[in-house]
Amino acid sequence: MEDLDALLEELERSSLGESNEDPEPLRGPRKDGKVAEAAKASLLQDDTRPMPAQVIYTTKIEEINVYSDIQEPEAERPPQSPPQSIPQNTSAAAQLDELMAHLCQMQSKVMAKPAGPREPLPKKDTNNSLDTMLGGLEQDLQNLGIATTPKGHCASCQKPIAGKVITALGKTWHPEHFVCAHCATELGCGSPFFERGGRAYCSRDYHELFSPRCAYCAAPILDKVLTAMDQTWHPEHFFCARCGEVFGEEGFHEKDKKPYCRKDFLAMFAPKCGGCNRPVLENYLTAMDAVWHPECFVCRDCFQAFSTASFFELNGQPFCELHYHRRRGTICYGCEQPISGRCISAMGHKFHPEHFVCAFCLSQLSKGIFREQNDKAYCQPCFTRLFPL
């Protein structure tokens, strides 16, 4: 574009030298543009061939136009029409006409060229391009006299480090090469990381891969850890398997690999007293295949402790001798004492042999012969005397 402006400026200067007869000199770039437009219009009127639309270029020349002759390459000159009798403006205008015609022909050739199928661009290796660019930048700095002393070699790519550097794990790294060994996320400057086996891991991956797991929620334990029953727990997740309360100073009890507080453990698994059905914790008695609190092992009717070591069992419960026989119906109807040996059954009652006597004369009815009247036993003589026919 600058070459075309210079060429037009030279043509205008040449034209100015040949047109001294013009009474009104050209004064500015606006009138110079008018001269160029007039010459262009003359060219369009003289040429009978159809020409494509052209882009009009406006020069930046502000001086008086001076035109001069230019030589056009003969090999690229377009075919000329026979000379016509047209008014001659100036030799500079004619040269400008020829130049515009030549430009039109060149543009038509460019537009007529068919566009072939585009070939797919080869994929560029981003890493190689970046390395090439960095290498070129380093070379340019050296050419300018700026020393680029390497800060070490990257432990990942083994190439020298010229810019920012990260020092970690006893090595130096390019910032973009110091990444998590599991997810390849850049750790960057100031980012927390964890080391395992000489390799760097981001916080999330390190805890997922190597932190102990809670036996209750199976999530990684990030802060405080509690160890119990050969397992690790979040402190807030180690609680009673029945009531859900966190264990206090009393500790816990284990049953079937589950932790329980003392109250629930005793309520669920401690032996129960045969009398009150509460857990037996300390002193106890064993009787009738059960354990008992000492204060609970009493007669189930009178609730009196046994004076001797003997007791009587009925339906799995302990009784004293009196209430045992009373429940079995073996109490003497005469003395209301238990019958432990021989007994006499009469009138729906049981008697000691010595207590089965006549209700009037109190003689023993040893032979078993008696007469009954009003739920009382009488011997035959007393019955006849008292109840004559």
Buried (B, 14 or more C-beta within 10 A) or exposed (E): EEEEBEBBBBBBBBBBEBBEEEEEEBEEBEBBBEBBEEBBEBBEEEBEEEBEEEEEEEBEBEEBBBBBEBEEEEEEEBEEEEEEEEEEBBBBBBBBBBBBBBBBBEBEEEEEEEEEEEEEEEEEEEEEEEEEEBEEEBEEEEEEEEEBEEBEBBBBBEBBBBEEBBEBBEBBBBBBBBBBBBEEBBBEEEBEBBEEEEEBBBBEBBBBEEBBBBBEEEEBBEEEEBEBEEBBBBBEBBBBBBEEEEBEEEEBBEEEEEBBBBBBBBBEEBBBBBBEEEBBEEEBBEEEEBBBBEEBBBBBBEEEEBEEEEBBEEEEBBBBBBBBBBBBEBBBBBEEEBBEEEBBEBEEBBBBBEBBBBBBEEEEBEEEEBBEBEEEBBBEEBBEEEEEE
